[in-house]
């Protein structure tokens, strides 16, 4: 399933579909985005990427396979307060037949507030182990990887 208003054959580079006002329940007692809420936001931004690649909830239901998060790295760069608008700019920095590595710059009202990187593995949920992506999904991943290869590599990437 593609992101709303983006045809399946268009690969946004970078991927910028996520936009969300900071929710009150995400704030800590200092009135700032709680550290765990950054992971919630990053996960939501990445879910939009997975949806665009056809690897989201509908995929799990139809194929008995899913993308599992196995690593997440966050860098907190600026305070985020209630009422600010969060946007995410995501780059597919690495992929193969079983893995995706996404890097995201998270901005609050245009100011870089955090970066996040996640490693996902493709898992056969019946067998309970990693498995290669089906050809139709691999084609979509490869197209995004190629589109994102021309982007500047993020300054901080956990692995080369």
C-alpha positions in Angstrom: 0.0 0.0 0.0 1.4 3.4 -0.9 1.5 6.5 1.2 -1.6 8.7 0.6 -1.3 10.9 -2.5 1.9 9.2 -3.7 1.6 6.7 -6.6 3.2 3.3 -6.2 5.8 4.1 -8.9 7.0 7.3 -7.3 9.8 7.0 -4.7 10.1 10.1 -2.5 13.7 10.9 -1.9 14.0 11.5 1.0 10.7 10.1 2.4 8.9 12.9 4.1 5.3 11.8 4.7 5.4 12.1 8.6 4.0 15.3 10.1 2.4 15.4 13.6 1.8 18.0 16.3 3.4 17.0 19.6 0.8 15.2 21.7 0.2 16.2 25.3 0.6 12.6 26.4 4.1 12.5 24.9 5.4 15.2 27.3 7.3 14.7 30.5 7.0 16.8 33.7 9.3 19.4 32.2 6.9 20.0 29.3 9.3 18.5 26.8 9.0 15.4 24.6 9.7 12.4 26.8 12.7 10.4 25.7 10.5 7.3 25.1 8.2 9.4 22.9 11.0 10.0 20.4 10.9 6.2 19.7 7.1 6.4 19.3 7.5 9.2 16.7 10.3 7.5 14.9 8.4 4.2 14.7 5.3 6.1 13.3 7.5 7.8 10.7 9.1 4.5 9.7 5.8 2.7 9.5 4.8 5.2 6.7 7.9 4.1 4.9 7.1 0.4 5.4 3.6 1.1 4.2 4.9 2.7 1.0 7.1 -0.3 0.4 4.1 -2.7 0.9 5.6 -4.1 4.1 3.1 -2.9 6.7 0.1 -4.5 8.5 -1.7 -5.6 5.4 1.4 -7.3 4.2 1.7 -9.3 7.5 -2.0 -10.3 7.2 -1.7 -11.5 3.6 1.8 -13.0 3.6 2.5 -14.3 7.2 5.6 -12.2 7.2 6.6 -8.9 8.8 9.4 -6.4 9.4 10.8 -6.7 12.9 12.8 -3.9 14.6 16.1 -5.4 15.9 18.1 -2.2 16.6 17.2 1.4 17.3 19.6 4.3 17.9 18.4 7.7 18.9 20.3 11.0 19.2 18.6 13.8 21.1 19.8 17.2 19.7 17.2 19.8 20.8 14.3 20.1 23.2 10.9 19.6 21.8 7.9 21.2 23.5 4.1 20.7 23.3 2.4 22.5 20.4 5.4 22.1 18.1 5.0 20.3 14.8 7.2 17.3 14.1 8.3 16.3 10.6 10.5 13.4 9.6 12.9 13.0 6.7 13.8 9.4 6.2 16.6 7.8 4.0 16.9 4.1 3.2 20.6 3.9 3.8 21.1 0.2 3.4 19.0 -2.9 2.3 19.4 -6.4 1.1 17.1 -9.4 0.7 16.4 -9.6 4.5 17.3 -6.2 6.0 16.4 -2.5 5.9 18.3 0.3 7.7 16.4 3.6 7.9 17.9 6.9 9.1 15.6 9.7 10.0 16.1 13.4 10.8 13.3 14.5 13.1 12.6 18.2 13.1 10.4 20.3 15.5 9.1 23.4 13.8 12.0 23.1 11.3 14.8 22.7 13.9 16.7 19.4 13.9 15.7 17.9 17.2 16.8 14.2 16.9 18.1 11.6 14.6 17.1 8.0 14.7 18.2 4.9 12.9 16.5 1.5 12.9 17.5 -1.9 11.5 14.6 -4.1 10.5 14.7 -7.8 9.6 12.1 -9.5 7.4 10.7 -12.4 9.3 8.5 -15.3 8.3 6.0 -15.2 11.2 5.0 -18.8 10.8 8.5 -20.2 10.8 9.7 -17.7 13.4 12.9 -16.8 11.5 14.3 -14.4 8.9 13.4 -15.0 5.3 14.1 -13.2 2.0 11.7 -10.6 0.9 9.3 -11.7 -1.9 10.4 -10.5 -5.4 7.6 -7.9 -5.7 8.6 -6.3 -2.3 12.3 -6.5 -3.1 11.7 -4.6 -6.3 10.1 -1.8 -4.3 12.9 -1.8 -1.7 15.5 -1.7 -4.5 13.8 1.2 -6.2 13.8 3.2 -3.0 17.4 2.3 -2.3 18.4 3.5 -5.7 16.4 6.7 -5.3 18.0 7.4 -1.9 21.5 6.5 -3.1 21.9 9.9 -4.7 21.0 11.7 -1.4 23.8 12.9 0.9 24.6 10.1 3.4 23.5 11.1 6.9 26.4 12.4 9.0 25.7 9.8 11.7 25.1 6.2 10.6 25.7 3.5 13.0 27.3 1.1 10.5 29.1 1.8 7.2 
